[in-house]
């Protein structure tokens, strides 16, 4: 089954990195019959990559993107290929940094987390197959091209996957508002997997008990909690900060 990607930057990035996965590019003209500058850039990139370009009637991209901000640009791609966890681990250079997501159901949050993971040096993202969102067009849009670079593994049993990470010498740190330690007090220069829970209930008890540390992000008085995408970005930045300091940069 093919997948649908939309938006100027995500389509440009997939044409640049994985043009062989693009089945065709779909472009929509504006009310005056003209393409936007972004659509023209995509058409040029598709031509250079040898990818077929088709004009579509107004409204088709809105329908295909479920009213997402498509900017007059869409693309049909071959089915998304998830990595195997073992494959992801085999490709890691020390010190490892992984993002493990337990039950994230909002595709916008998933895309934002993958984007932060790629920007801040993570080697990949691990998702459960059940009770969690997979890689959807909305996630692709929110990731803004990061899904072309950041591997995503999907596993049947997340607690078992956390155990596998630990067996590989990767320390696992679950984030929770009631964590006994502040995140900054934990040594994150060692191989690390950050474990974040769902938007509502957080990391599930079994997964939480499997982790080496339960940490919290310090918050100002009177402030509730960060959403999962913001918490993930803060946690990933703390890892990057510690590692830069350790490297003397």
C-alpha positions as CSV (number, residue, x, y, z in Angstrom):
1,X,0.0,0.0,0.0
2,X,1.4,3.4,-0.9
3,X,1.6,6.3,1.5
4,X,0.8,10.0,1.0
5,X,3.1,12.8,1.9
6,X,2.3,16.5,1.6
7,X,3.9,19.9,2.1
8,X,6.7,21.6,0.2
9,X,9.6,20.8,2.5
10,X,8.7,17.2,3.3
11,X,8.3,16.4,-0.4
12,X,11.5,18.2,-1.4
13,X,13.4,16.2,1.3
14,X,12.1,12.8,0.2
15,X,13.0,13.7,-3.4
16,X,16.5,14.6,-2.3
17,X,17.2,11.7,0.0
18,X,15.0,8.8,-1.3
19,X,13.7,9.6,-4.8
20,X,13.4,5.9,-5.6
21,X,10.6,5.7,-3.0
22,X,8.5,8.4,-4.7
23,X,5.8,6.9,-7.1
24,X,4.6,10.3,-8.3
25,X,4.3,14.0,-7.3
26,X,0.9,15.7,-7.3
27,X,0.7,19.4,-7.8
28,X,-2.4,21.6,-7.4
29,X,-2.7,25.0,-9.1
30,X,-4.2,28.0,-7.4
31,X,-7.5,29.8,-8.2
32,X,-5.7,31.7,-11.0
33,X,-4.4,28.6,-12.6
34,X,-0.8,29.1,-11.4
35,X,1.4,27.0,-9.2
36,X,3.0,28.5,-6.1
37,X,6.8,29.1,-6.0
38,X,7.1,26.1,-3.7
39,X,5.2,23.9,-6.1
40,X,7.5,25.0,-8.9
41,X,10.6,24.1,-6.8
42,X,9.1,20.6,-6.2
43,X,8.3,20.2,-9.9
44,X,11.9,21.0,-10.8
45,X,13.3,18.6,-8.1
46,X,11.0,15.8,-9.3
47,X,12.1,16.4,-12.9
48,X,15.8,16.2,-11.9
49,X,15.0,13.0,-10.0
50,X,13.1,11.4,-12.9
51,X,9.9,11.3,-10.9
52,X,6.5,11.6,-12.6
53,X,4.6,14.9,-11.9
54,X,0.8,15.2,-12.3
55,X,-1.5,18.2,-11.9
56,X,-4.6,17.4,-9.8
57,X,-7.9,19.2,-9.5
58,X,-8.5,21.7,-6.7
59,X,-9.6,20.0,-3.4
60,X,-7.9,16.7,-4.1
61,X,-4.9,17.4,-1.9
62,X,-7.0,18.7,0.9
63,X,-9.0,15.5,0.7
64,X,-5.9,13.3,0.6
65,X,-4.2,15.2,3.4
66,X,-7.4,15.4,5.5
67,X,-7.4,19.2,5.3
68,X,-3.7,19.4,6.3
69,X,-1.6,22.3,5.1
70,X,-0.4,20.8,1.8
71,X,0.8,24.0,0.1
72,X,-0.4,22.7,-3.2
73,X,2.1,19.8,-3.1
74,X,1.7,16.1,-2.4
75,X,3.5,12.8,-3.2
76,X,2.6,9.2,-3.3
77,X,5.4,7.0,-1.8
78,X,6.0,3.3,-1.4
79,X,4.9,1.9,1.9
80,X,6.9,3.2,4.9
81,X,9.5,0.7,6.0
82,X,10.0,0.4,9.8
83,X,13.4,-0.7,11.0
84,X,13.8,-3.9,13.0
85,X,15.1,-3.1,16.6
86,X,18.1,-5.3,16.0
87,X,18.9,-3.4,12.8
88,X,18.6,-0.1,14.5
89,X,20.9,-1.2,17.3
90,X,23.5,-2.5,14.8
91,X,23.8,0.8,13.2
92,X,24.4,2.9,16.3
93,X,27.7,4.6,17.0
94,X,28.6,5.1,20.7
95,X,27.4,6.8,22.8
96,X,23.9,5.6,21.8
97,X,20.9,7.9,22.1
98,X,17.4,6.5,21.4
99,X,13.9,7.9,22.0
100,X,11.4,5.3,23.1
101,X,7.7,6.3,22.9
102,X,5.1,4.4,25.0
103,X,1.6,5.0,23.6
104,X,1.9,8.4,21.8
105,X,-1.3,8.6,19.9
106,X,-1.1,12.1,18.3
107,X,0.6,12.0,14.9
108,X,1.6,15.7,15.2
109,X,3.4,14.9,18.5
110,X,5.1,11.8,16.9
111,X,6.3,13.9,14.0
112,X,7.6,16.7,16.3
113,X,9.4,14.1,18.5
114,X,11.1,12.5,15.4
115,X,12.1,16.0,14.3
116,X,13.7,16.8,17.7
117,X,15.3,13.4,17.9
118,X,17.0,13.9,14.5
119,X,18.0,17.5,15.2
120,X,19.6,16.7,18.6
121,X,21.6,13.6,17.6
122,X,19.4,10.6,18.4
123,X,20.1,7.4,16.5
124,X,16.5,6.4,16.2
125,X,13.0,6.1,17.7
126,X,11.2,3.0,19.0
127,X,7.4,2.6,19.0
128,X,5.0,-0.1,20.1
129,X,2.7,-1.6,17.5
130,X,-0.4,-1.4,19.6
131,X,-2.2,1.5,21.3
132,X,0.1,4.0,19.6
133,X,0.1,6.0,16.4
134,X,2.3,4.9,13.5
135,X,4.0,6.9,10.8
136,X,1.1,8.8,9.1
137,X,1.0,11.6,6.5
138,X,0.4,14.1,9.4
139,X,3.4,12.7,11.2
140,X,5.5,13.1,8.1
141,X,4.4,16.7,7.8
142,X,5.2,17.5,11.4
143,X,8.6,15.8,11.1
144,X,9.5,18.2,8.3
145,X,11.8,15.8,6.5
146,X,13.4,14.2,9.6
147,X,11.7,10.8,8.9
148,X,14.0,10.5,5.9
149,X,17.0,10.4,8.2
150,X,15.9,9.1,11.6
151,X,15.1,5.3,11.7
152,X,11.9,4.2,13.4
153,X,11.5,0.7,14.8
154,X,8.2,-0.8,15.8
155,X,8.1,-3.5,18.4
156,X,5.4,-5.9,19.7
157,X,6.4,-5.7,23.4
158,X,7.9,-2.4,24.5
159,X,8.9,-3.6,28.0
160,X,10.9,-6.5,26.3
161,X,12.4,-3.9,23.9
162,X,13.6,-1.9,26.9
163,X,15.2,-5.0,28.3
164,X,17.0,-5.5,25.0
165,X,18.4,-2.0,25.1
166,X,19.7,-2.6,28.7
167,X,21.3,-5.9,27.5
168,X,23.2,-3.8,24.9
169,X,24.5,-1.5,27.7
170,X,22.1,1.3,27.1
171,X,20.8,3.0,30.2
172,X,17.0,3.6,30.1
173,X,15.5,6.8,31.6
174,X,11.7,7.2,31.9
175,X,10.3,10.7,32.2
176,X,7.5,11.2,34.7
177,X,6.3,14.2,36.7
178,X,6.8,12.3,40.0
179,X,10.3,11.1,39.1
180,X,12.6,10.8,42.1
181,X,15.5,12.6,40.4
182,X,15.8,15.6,38.2
183,X,16.9,14.8,34.7
184,X,19.9,17.0,34.9
185,X,21.3,15.0,37.8
186,X,21.6,11.8,35.8
187,X,24.7,11.1,33.7
188,X,23.4,11.2,30.1
189,X,26.8,11.0,28.5
190,X,26.6,7.2,28.7
191,X,24.5,5.2,26.1
192,X,21.0,6.4,26.9
193,X,17.4,5.7,25.8
194,X,14.8,8.3,26.9
195,X,11.4,6.7,27.5
196,X,8.3,9.0,27.2
197,X,4.7,8.0,27.8
198,X,1.4,8.8,26.3
199,X,-0.1,12.3,26.3
200,X,-2.6,11.3,29.0
201,X,-1.4,8.5,31.2
202,X,2.4,8.6,30.8
203,X,4.7,5.6,30.8
204,X,2.8,2.4,31.6
205,X,3.7,0.8,34.9
206,X,5.4,-2.3,33.4
207,X,7.6,-0.3,31.1
208,X,8.3,2.2,33.9
209,X,9.4,-0.6,36.3
210,X,11.8,-1.9,33.6
211,X,13.7,1.4,33.3
212,X,16.9,2.1,35.1
213,X,15.9,5.7,36.2
214,X,12.7,7.6,36.6
215,X,13.4,11.3,36.1
216,X,11.5,14.5,36.1
217,X,11.9,17.8,34.3
218,X,12.0,20.6,36.9
219,X,9.1,23.0,36.5
220,X,8.4,26.5,37.8
221,X,5.9,26.6,40.7
222,X,2.3,26.8,39.4
223,X,3.1,25.2,36.0
224,X,1.5,21.9,35.2
225,X,3.3,19.6,32.8
226,X,4.8,19.8,29.3
227,X,3.1,17.9,26.5
228,X,5.0,14.9,25.3
229,X,6.6,16.7,22.3
230,X,7.9,19.6,24.4
231,X,9.1,17.2,27.1
232,X,10.9,15.1,24.6
233,X,12.6,18.2,23.1
234,X,13.8,19.4,26.5
235,X,15.1,15.9,27.5
236,X,16.9,15.4,24.2
237,X,18.5,18.9,24.6
238,X,19.7,18.0,28.1
239,X,21.5,14.9,26.6
240,X,23.1,17.0,23.9
241,X,24.1,19.7,26.5
242,X,25.8,17.1,28.7
243,X,27.6,15.5,25.9
244,X,28.9,18.8,24.5
245,X,30.2,19.7,27.9
246,X,31.9,16.4,28.3
247,X,33.5,16.8,24.9
248,X,34.8,20.2,25.9
249,X,32.8,22.1,23.4
